[in-house]
């Protein structure tokens, strides 16, 4: 069954930092290759950044991350980039947050990922349209929700359509993914990001109308490459 086409593809090399929009991504058993492999940590306590729960971490989405040939890079202004790991990158982030922090890879230094869940996050244009209808005065930008795949649905259905597909499989080009559960939402969706204002009503509306979920999580069944414009079908 035809479901839609891939409209946007995103990768977040460092958890909680702004990610990068791509034309093509590789899916492996852990989701988008290179996605959320690094974290930002308090240099003294080794606690990972939690912008949704601690005020001191709220500026973190103002930092940007991208993947380069030699590994992740971060930037404070989007113009000058610094490789990870490096003292310069740590200094840039520490100045941005006004307390000492450092970047660490998950799984290699004893640092644990922020979340333990299925790695692929899928959102649809239908869900975005539904939220815009509920909050016509709000800025409903896909960057608030940090999906890996935004699917442009073929119908005019203004609803949380992907939640109807829990337990089903999607085929995208040579890949197959299985949708496992709704993506539970936290205060991160309300936070200010570059070009996006703070808006607590976004989270409250999702809680009231989406049961706290917005988008879905999925696991990779068949790895492969996905490109913007690929057809998405339901098996």
Order of alpha helices (4+ residues) and beta strands (2+ residues): beta-beta-beta-beta-beta-beta-beta-beta-alpha-beta-beta-alpha-beta-beta-beta-alpha-beta-beta-beta
